[in-house]
Amino acid sequence: MALRLRLRPGERLAINGAVVRNGSNRSVELEVLNTAILLHERDIMLPAEADTPLKAVYLAIQLMHLEPDQFQQHHSQFIKTSSLTYARALQDGEHAICTLVTELVALVGERNFVPALKKLQKVIGRPRTSREVVDDETER
């Protein structure tokens, strides 16, 4: 079954390491017919944006998803960051964060990266809003 994606004008999408952009002034619908690694631009976090423990966890999951050839390196960073985040949350009595980290570890263990990212987005928000994406485009 094909995966249908809609790209807004100027929006970018990472597909297997390549970045495609909707150059039209209208929304475009794409169908991905085979297995591919995908991530919308609005869901991509830049390393400089990972300024909290949960954002660092997000970045590590994102990199495991986008760079499967470097999985071990990113997974090690994920384990280190997740462990520290869990320990701090446990110490501070933030049981919801402990539960979240436990769920993320399970999802990553199953290599379900996109659901893990979506779960984190509910807590930290999307890395880049559509307005930020448009603002970046106008600055160039």
N, C-alpha and C positions, 0 to 999 in steps of 0.2 A: 504494500500500500504506500502511495506517495505521501510525502510530507509537504503540506502547503504552507508557504511563508509569504507574508505581505511586507514589502519594503516601502516606507514612506519616501517622498522625494529627498534625494541626497543621503538617505540612510545607507549604512554599510553593513555587511554581513561577512563574517569569517567562515569560509568553507574549506576544510582540509588545509588550513594554513594560508590559503589565498583570500584576499579581501576583495569583495565585489561591492560596487556602489550603484545605487539607482540613480542614473544620470538624467532621468526624466523629471518633469515637473509634476508628474502624477504618481500615485501609488502603483506599484507593480506587484503582481503575484507570481511567485516562483513555485515550481514543484520539484522536489528533490526525489529522484526515482530510485536511488540506491543508498546504501549506508554511507554516511558522511559525518564528519565532525563539524558541527555548526554552532555559532554563537552570534547573536545580534550585537551590534555595536553598543547599544544601550546597556547590555549586560556585561560588557568588558570593563574590568578594573585595571587601571594602570598601576605599576608598582608604587609610584609616588602617592597614590591615593590610599594605600593600605596602611593607614595611620592609627588603627586600633587593632586589638587582638582579633576580633571577629572579622575585620576586613582583611587581616593577614591570612586568616583561615580561608576566606573567600578566594583570595588571590592564589593560594596554593591549590585549591580545588580547580579553579579556572585553568591554571597552568597544566595540571594533570590531564584535564580534558583537551586542551588545545595542543599540547605537546606530548603525545603518548610515547614518543621515542625517548623522552627524558622523564618518564614516569617515576623511576626510582628516586631521582634527585628531588622532584617536587613532592613525592609521597613522604620522604624523610622530613622535609620542611613542614608538611601538613601535620605529621605526627608530633613533631616538636612543638609547633604553634598550638595545636589542639590540646596537647597535654598541659602546657602552661596556662592556657585559657581555662581549661577545666579546673586546674588546681586553684587558680585565683578565684574563680567563681565559687568553688566549694568553700574556700576560706572566707569569702565575703557573704556566704549564705545565699548566693544567687542560683537557686535550684533550677530555674527555668533555663539558664545558660548551660548548666551541667547536662540537663536533658537534651538540649539542642546539640551540644557537642557529641553526646553519645549517639544521637540519631545521625549526625553527619558522618561519624566514623563508620557506622553501619552502611550508610549509602555509598561512601567511598570504597568500602570493602567489597561492595557489589559492583563497583565502577559505574554507579548511577550518579554521574557528576551533575547533570543539569537539574535533576530534582534537588540535589544538595544545594546548588546555587540558589534555586528558587526559594528553598526553605530559609536560607540565610538572608535573602532579599527581604523577606517579611520582617526581619529584625533590623537590618542595617539600611534598608532601602536599596533601590537600584543604584549601581555605581554611577551611571550617567543618565540623566533625564534627557528626554528628547530636546528640551530647550538647550541644554549644554551641548548636545551634538550639533544643533543648528548654530549655536554661538561659535563653536570651534570652526565650523565651515566658513562663517562670515569673516573670521579673523584671518583666514588664509588668503 
